[in-house]
């Protein structure tokens, strides 16, 4: 194993059903963390990525976990100006 790599994944079974393990490698926004950030070997990174994608397809994990992203806000100044010009 390469120097400085984390071996915390080898103790746990990498599987789409192991949500507690998989959720450690997902950001708050629901994105899969890069290999530099989570410090996994290439082999473990591939297994984690496949497990995350399987869990998302089976609805065990959300595709997006930022619920505020799609909330409707007031119109921006650009759209307000456009409506005023058309009147």
N, CA, C and O atoms as a GROMACS GRO file, in nm:
protein
  348
    1UNK      N    1   0.083  -0.117   0.000
    1UNK     CA    2   0.000   0.000   0.000
    1UNK      C    3   0.088   0.125   0.000
    1UNK      O    4   0.196   0.124   0.058
    2UNK      N    5   0.042   0.228  -0.063
    2UNK     CA    6   0.119   0.352  -0.073
    2UNK      C    7   0.127   0.421   0.063
    2UNK      O    8   0.039   0.406   0.148
    3UNK      N    9   0.233   0.495   0.081
    3UNK     CA   10   0.254   0.565   0.208
    3UNK      C   11   0.149   0.674   0.225
    3UNK      O   12   0.122   0.751   0.133
    4UNK      N   13   0.089   0.679   0.343
    4UNK     CA   14  -0.007   0.782   0.374
    4UNK      C   15  -0.150   0.749   0.334
    4UNK      O   16  -0.240   0.829   0.357
    5UNK      N   17  -0.173   0.635   0.275
    5UNK     CA   18  -0.310   0.598   0.236
    5UNK      C   19  -0.386   0.546   0.357
    5UNK      O   20  -0.328   0.485   0.447
    6UNK      N   21  -0.513   0.569   0.357
    6UNK     CA   22  -0.599   0.529   0.467
    6UNK      C   23  -0.649   0.387   0.443
    6UNK      O   24  -0.688   0.353   0.331
    7UNK      N   25  -0.647   0.306   0.546
    7UNK     CA   26  -0.691   0.167   0.532
    7UNK      C   27  -0.822   0.142   0.607
    7UNK      O   28  -0.856   0.027   0.636
    8UNK      N   29  -0.896   0.247   0.637
    8UNK     CA   30  -1.019   0.230   0.714
    8UNK      C   31  -1.127   0.156   0.636
    8UNK      O   32  -1.221   0.105   0.696
    9UNK      N   33  -1.115   0.150   0.505
    9UNK     CA   34  -1.217   0.083   0.424
    9UNK      C   35  -1.198  -0.067   0.425
    9UNK      O   36  -1.296  -0.141   0.414
   10UNK      N   37  -1.075  -0.114   0.440
   10UNK     CA   38  -1.051  -0.257   0.430
   10UNK      C   39  -1.114  -0.335   0.544
   10UNK      O   40  -1.148  -0.452   0.528
   11UNK      N   41  -1.132  -0.271   0.661
   11UNK     CA   42  -1.195  -0.340   0.773
   11UNK      C   43  -1.345  -0.361   0.749
   11UNK      O   44  -1.402  -0.461   0.793
   12UNK      N   45  -1.407  -0.269   0.680
   12UNK     CA   46  -1.551  -0.278   0.653
   12UNK      C   47  -1.573  -0.334   0.514
   12UNK      O   48  -1.491  -0.316   0.424
   13UNK      N   49  -1.684  -0.400   0.498
   13UNK     CA   50  -1.718  -0.456   0.368
   13UNK      C   51  -1.775  -0.345   0.281
   13UNK      O   52  -1.871  -0.278   0.320
   14UNK      N   53  -1.717  -0.326   0.163
   14UNK     CA   54  -1.766  -0.223   0.070
   14UNK      C   55  -1.886  -0.281  -0.004
   14UNK      O   56  -1.873  -0.373  -0.084
   15UNK      N   57  -2.003  -0.225   0.025
   15UNK     CA   58  -2.125  -0.276  -0.033
   15UNK      C   59  -2.226  -0.162  -0.039
   15UNK      O   60  -2.218  -0.069   0.042
   16UNK      N   61  -2.319  -0.166  -0.131
   16UNK     CA   62  -2.418  -0.060  -0.144
   16UNK      C   63  -2.511  -0.054  -0.024
   16UNK      O   64  -2.575   0.049  -0.002
   17UNK      N   65  -2.521  -0.160   0.053
   17UNK     CA   66  -2.609  -0.163   0.170
   17UNK      C   67  -2.543  -0.103   0.294
   17UNK      O   68  -2.612  -0.074   0.392
   18UNK      N   69  -2.411  -0.085   0.291
   18UNK     CA   70  -2.338  -0.030   0.404
   18UNK      C   71  -2.339   0.123   0.395
   18UNK      O   72  -2.240   0.185   0.356
   19UNK      N   73  -2.452   0.182   0.431
   19UNK     CA   74  -2.473   0.326   0.414
   19UNK      C   75  -2.382   0.407   0.506
   19UNK      O   76  -2.338   0.515   0.467
   20UNK      N   77  -2.353   0.358   0.625
   20UNK     CA   78  -2.266   0.432   0.716
   20UNK      C   79  -2.126   0.448   0.659
   20UNK      O   80  -2.063   0.552   0.680
   21UNK      N   81  -2.077   0.348   0.589
   21UNK     CA   82  -1.945   0.358   0.525
   21UNK      C   83  -1.951   0.449   0.403
   21UNK      O   84  -1.864   0.535   0.386
   22UNK      N   85  -2.051   0.430   0.320
   22UNK     CA   86  -2.061   0.505   0.195
   22UNK      C   87  -2.081   0.654   0.221
   22UNK      O   88  -2.026   0.738   0.149
   23UNK      N   89  -2.158   0.689   0.323
   23UNK     CA   90  -2.189   0.830   0.348
   23UNK      C   91  -2.066   0.910   0.389
   23UNK      O   92  -2.068   1.033   0.381
   24UNK      N   93  -1.961   0.845   0.433
   24UNK     CA   94  -1.837   0.916   0.467
   24UNK      C   95  -1.767   0.972   0.345
   24UNK      O   96  -1.685   1.064   0.356
   25UNK      N   97  -1.797   0.919   0.228
   25UNK     CA   98  -1.729   0.959   0.105
   25UNK      C   99  -1.816   1.046   0.015
   25UNK      O  100  -1.788   1.061  -0.104
   26UNK      N  101  -1.922   1.103   0.072
   26UNK     CA  102  -2.011   1.192  -0.001
   26UNK      C  103  -2.010   1.328   0.068
   26UNK      O  104  -2.015   1.336   0.191
   27UNK      N  105  -2.003   1.434  -0.012
   27UNK     CA  106  -2.003   1.569   0.045
   27UNK      C  107  -2.143   1.605   0.095
   27UNK      O  108  -2.238   1.529   0.076
   28UNK      N  109  -2.154   1.722   0.159
   28UNK     CA  110  -2.283   1.767   0.209
   28UNK      C  111  -2.381   1.793   0.095
   28UNK      O  112  -2.502   1.785   0.114
   29UNK      N  113  -2.329   1.824  -0.022
   29UNK     CA  114  -2.414   1.851  -0.138
   29UNK      C  115  -2.456   1.723  -0.209
   29UNK      O  116  -2.539   1.727  -0.300
   30UNK      N  117  -2.400   1.610  -0.168
   30UNK     CA  118  -2.435   1.483  -0.230
   30UNK      C  119  -2.337   1.439  -0.336
   30UNK      O  120  -2.362   1.340  -0.405
   31UNK      N  121  -2.227   1.509  -0.352
   31UNK     CA  122  -2.127   1.474  -0.452
   31UNK      C  123  -2.029   1.373  -0.396
   31UNK      O  124  -2.001   1.372  -0.276
   32UNK      N  125  -1.976   1.289  -0.484
   32UNK     CA  126  -1.874   1.193  -0.443
   32UNK      C  127  -1.742   1.268  -0.428
   32UNK      O  128  -1.702   1.341  -0.518
   33UNK      N  129  -1.676   1.250  -0.314
   33UNK     CA  130  -1.550   1.319  -0.289
   33UNK      C  131  -1.440   1.266  -0.381
   33UNK      O  132  -1.443   1.149  -0.421
   34UNK      N  133  -1.344   1.352  -0.413
   34UNK     CA  134  -1.234   1.311  -0.500
   34UNK      C  135  -1.138   1.220  -0.424
   34UNK      O  136  -1.142   1.211  -0.301
   35UNK      N  137  -1.055   1.154  -0.498
   35UNK     CA  138  -0.962   1.059  -0.438
   35UNK      C  139  -0.857   1.129  -0.352
   35UNK      O  140  -0.808   1.073  -0.254
   36UNK      N  141  -0.823   1.250  -0.390
   36UNK     CA  142  -0.726   1.326  -0.311
   36UNK      C  143  -0.782   1.362  -0.174
   36UNK      O  144  -0.710   1.364  -0.074
   37UNK      N  145  -0.912   1.390  -0.169
   37UNK     CA  146  -0.975   1.431  -0.044
   37UNK      C  147  -0.996   1.312   0.049
   37UNK      O  148  -0.963   1.320   0.168
   38UNK      N  149  -1.050   1.203  -0.003
   38UNK     CA  150  -1.082   1.091   0.085
   38UNK      C  151  -0.965   0.994   0.106
   38UNK      O  152  -0.975   0.903   0.187
   39UNK      N  153  -0.855   1.014   0.033
   39UNK     CA  154  -0.730   0.940   0.052
   39UNK      C  155  -0.747   0.789   0.041
   39UNK      O  156  -0.700   0.714   0.127
   40UNK      N  157  -0.816   0.744  -0.063
   40UNK     CA  158  -0.834   0.602  -0.086
   40UNK      C  159  -0.742   0.554  -0.198
   40UNK      O  160  -0.695   0.633  -0.280
   41UNK      N  161  -0.717   0.426  -0.199
   41UNK     CA  162  -0.644   0.368  -0.312
   41UNK      C  163  -0.738   0.362  -0.431
   41UNK      O  164  -0.860   0.375  -0.416
   42UNK      N  165  -0.683   0.343  -0.548
   42UNK     CA  166  -0.764   0.340  -0.669
   42UNK      C  167  -0.866   0.226  -0.666
   42UNK      O  168  -0.981   0.243  -0.708
   43UNK      N  169  -0.823   0.113  -0.618
   43UNK     CA  170  -0.912  -0.004  -0.610
   43UNK      C  171  -1.030   0.024  -0.518
   43UNK      O  172  -1.144  -0.006  -0.552
   44UNK      N  173  -1.003   0.080  -0.399
   44UNK     CA  174  -1.111   0.110  -0.305
   44UNK      C  175  -1.200   0.221  -0.357
   44UNK      O  176  -1.322   0.219  -0.336
   45UNK      N  177  -1.142   0.318  -0.425
   45UNK     CA  178  -1.220   0.429  -0.479
   45UNK      C  179  -1.321   0.380  -0.582
   45UNK      O  180  -1.436   0.423  -0.583
   46UNK      N  181  -1.278   0.290  -0.668
   46UNK     CA  182  -1.370   0.232  -0.768
   46UNK      C  183  -1.484   0.158  -0.701
   46UNK      O  184  -1.599   0.173  -0.742
   47UNK      N  185  -1.453   0.079  -0.599
   47UNK     CA  186  -1.557   0.003  -0.529
   47UNK      C  187  -1.655   0.096  -0.457
   47UNK      O  188  -1.776   0.073  -0.460
   48UNK      N  189  -1.603   0.199  -0.393
   48UNK     CA  190  -1.688   0.296  -0.323
   48UNK      C  191  -1.779   0.367  -0.423
   48UNK      O  192  -1.898   0.384  -0.398
   49UNK      N  193  -1.722   0.410  -0.537
   49UNK     CA  194  -1.800   0.481  -0.638
   49UNK      C  195  -1.912   0.394  -0.693
   49UNK      O  196  -2.025   0.440  -0.708
   50UNK      N  197  -1.882   0.270  -0.722
   50UNK     CA  198  -1.986   0.178  -0.770
   50UNK      C  199  -2.093   0.156  -0.665
   50UNK      O  200  -2.212   0.150  -0.697
   51UNK      N  201  -2.053   0.144  -0.540
   51UNK     CA  202  -2.150   0.123  -0.432
   51UNK      C  203  -2.240   0.244  -0.413
   51UNK      O  204  -2.360   0.230  -0.390
   52UNK      N  205  -2.182   0.364  -0.425
   52UNK     CA  206  -2.262   0.487  -0.412
   52UNK      C  207  -2.364   0.495  -0.525
   52UNK      O  208  -2.480   0.528  -0.502
   53UNK      N  209  -2.321   0.464  -0.646
   53UNK     CA  210  -2.413   0.471  -0.760
   53UNK      C  211  -2.524   0.367  -0.748
   53UNK      O  212  -2.639   0.396  -0.781
   54UNK      N  213  -2.491   0.248  -0.702
   54UNK     CA  214  -2.594   0.146  -0.682
   54UNK      C  215  -2.694   0.188  -0.575
   54UNK      O  216  -2.815   0.171  -0.591
   55UNK      N  217  -2.643   0.244  -0.466
   55UNK     CA  218  -2.731   0.288  -0.357
   55UNK      C  219  -2.821   0.402  -0.403
   55UNK      O  220  -2.937   0.410  -0.360
   56UNK      N  221  -2.772   0.490  -0.488
   56UNK     CA  222  -2.855   0.599  -0.541
   56UNK      C  223  -2.966   0.545  -0.630
   56UNK      O  224  -3.080   0.589  -0.621
   57UNK      N  225  -2.933   0.450  -0.714
   57UNK     CA  226  -3.033   0.392  -0.804
   57UNK      C  227  -3.141   0.319  -0.725
   57UNK      O  228  -3.258   0.323  -0.763
   58UNK      N  229  -3.103   0.253  -0.618
   58UNK     CA  230  -3.199   0.180  -0.536
   58UNK      C  231  -3.266   0.269  -0.430
   58UNK      O  232  -3.338   0.218  -0.344
   59UNK      N  233  -3.244   0.398  -0.438
   59UNK     CA  234  -3.304   0.499  -0.348
   59UNK      C  235  -3.261   0.482  -0.203
   59UNK      O  236  -3.336   0.520  -0.112
   60UNK      N  237  -3.145   0.428  -0.179
   60UNK     CA  238  -3.091   0.421  -0.044
   60UNK      C  239  -3.019   0.550  -0.007
   60UNK      O  240  -3.008   0.586   0.110
   61UNK      N  241  -2.969   0.620  -0.110
   61UNK     CA  242  -2.903   0.750  -0.094
   61UNK      C  243  -2.967   0.849  -0.190
   61UNK      O  244  -3.007   0.810  -0.300
   62UNK      N  245  -2.978   0.975  -0.152
   62UNK     CA  246  -3.032   1.074  -0.246
   62UNK      C  247  -2.928   1.115  -0.349
   62UNK      O  248  -2.808   1.111  -0.322
   63UNK      N  249  -2.974   1.154  -0.466
   63UNK     CA  250  -2.882   1.207  -0.568
   63UNK      C  251  -2.833   1.344  -0.526
   63UNK      O  252  -2.715   1.376  -0.542
   64UNK      N  253  -2.923   1.426  -0.472
   64UNK     CA  254  -2.888   1.558  -0.420
   64UNK      C  255  -2.937   1.566  -0.277
   64UNK      O  256  -3.050   1.528  -0.248
   65UNK      N  257  -2.853   1.614  -0.188
   65UNK     CA  258  -2.899   1.626  -0.050
   65UNK      C  259  -2.918   1.770  -0.008
   65UNK      O  260  -2.949   1.797   0.108
   66UNK      N  261  -2.901   1.865  -0.100
   66UNK     CA  262  -2.923   2.005  -0.069
   66UNK      C  263  -3.067   2.040  -0.108
   66UNK      O  264  -3.094   2.068  -0.225
   67UNK      N  265  -3.157   2.039  -0.012
   67UNK     CA  266  -3.298   2.063  -0.041
   67UNK      C  267  -3.327   2.209  -0.071
   67UNK      O  268  -3.424   2.238  -0.140
   68UNK      N  269  -3.245   2.301  -0.021
   68UNK     CA  270  -3.268   2.443  -0.042
   68UNK      C  271  -3.233   2.487  -0.184
   68UNK      O  272  -3.266   2.599  -0.223
   69UNK      N  273  -3.168   2.403  -0.259
   69UNK     CA  274  -3.122   2.441  -0.391
   69UNK      C  275  -3.238   2.470  -0.487
   69UNK      O  276  -3.226   2.556  -0.574
   70UNK      N  277  -3.349   2.401  -0.472
   70UNK     CA  278  -3.458   2.414  -0.567
   70UNK      C  279  -3.574   2.498  -0.515
   70UNK      O  280  -3.680   2.503  -0.578
   71UNK      N  281  -3.557   2.564  -0.402
   71UNK     CA  282  -3.662   2.650  -0.351
   71UNK      C  283  -3.671   2.775  -0.436
   71UNK      O  284  -3.570   2.832  -0.478
   72UNK      N  285  -3.792   2.818  -0.461
   72UNK     CA  286  -3.815   2.934  -0.544
   72UNK      C  287  -3.792   3.061  -0.463
   72UNK      O  288  -3.841   3.074  -0.351
   73UNK      N  289  -3.718   3.154  -0.519
   73UNK     CA  290  -3.691   3.281  -0.452
   73UNK      C  291  -3.756   3.392  -0.534
   73UNK      O  292  -3.814   3.366  -0.640
   74UNK      N  293  -3.746   3.514  -0.485
   74UNK     CA  294  -3.803   3.627  -0.558
   74UNK      C  295  -3.730   3.647  -0.689
   74UNK      O  296  -3.617   3.601  -0.706
   75UNK      N  297  -3.793   3.716  -0.780
   75UNK     CA  298  -3.734   3.740  -0.911
   75UNK      C  299  -3.607   3.823  -0.897
   75UNK      O  300  -3.597   3.909  -0.810
   76UNK      N  301  -3.513   3.797  -0.983
   76UNK     CA  302  -3.388   3.873  -0.980
   76UNK      C  303  -3.409   4.007  -1.049
   76UNK      O  304  -3.510   4.027  -1.118
   77UNK      N  305  -3.316   4.097  -1.033
   77UNK     CA  306  -3.326   4.230  -1.093
   77UNK      C  307  -3.327   4.222  -1.245
   77UNK      O  308  -3.392   4.302  -1.312
   78UNK      N  309  -3.257   4.126  -1.300
   78UNK     CA  310  -3.251   4.112  -1.445
   78UNK      C  311  -3.388   4.080  -1.502
   78UNK      O  312  -3.427   4.137  -1.604
   79UNK      N  313  -3.462   3.989  -1.441
   79UNK     CA  314  -3.594   3.954  -1.494
   79UNK      C  315  -3.696   4.063  -1.466
   79UNK      O  316  -3.787   4.084  -1.546
   80UNK      N  317  -3.681   4.135  -1.354
   80UNK     CA  318  -3.772   4.246  -1.327
   80UNK      C  319  -3.756   4.356  -1.430
   80UNK      O  320  -3.855   4.413  -1.476
   81UNK      N  321  -3.634   4.387  -1.467
   81UNK     CA  322  -3.608   4.488  -1.569
   81UNK      C  323  -3.662   4.449  -1.705
   81UNK      O  324  -3.709   4.534  -1.781
   82UNK      N  325  -3.656   4.322  -1.736
   82UNK     CA  326  -3.705   4.272  -1.864
   82UNK      C  327  -3.857   4.287  -1.872
   82UNK      O  328  -3.911   4.324  -1.976
   83UNK      N  329  -3.926   4.258  -1.763
   83UNK     CA  330  -4.071   4.269  -1.761
   83UNK      C  331  -4.114   4.415  -1.771
   83UNK      O  332  -4.215   4.445  -1.834
   84UNK      N  333  -4.039   4.505  -1.711
   84UNK     CA  334  -4.073   4.647  -1.714
   84UNK      C  335  -4.056   4.704  -1.855
   84UNK      O  336  -4.131   4.793  -1.895
   85UNK      N  337  -3.960   4.655  -1.930
   85UNK     CA  338  -3.937   4.704  -2.066
   85UNK      C  339  -4.047   4.662  -2.162
   85UNK      O  340  -4.079   4.736  -2.255
   86UNK      N  341  -4.106   4.544  -2.139
   86UNK     CA  342  -4.208   4.492  -2.229
   86UNK      C  343  -4.344   4.557  -2.209
   86UNK      O  344  -4.431   4.540  -2.294
   87UNK      N  345  -4.364   4.630  -2.102
   87UNK     CA  346  -4.496   4.689  -2.074
   87UNK      C  347  -4.524   4.806  -2.161
   87UNK      O  348  -4.631   4.866  -2.150
   0.00000   0.00000   0.00000
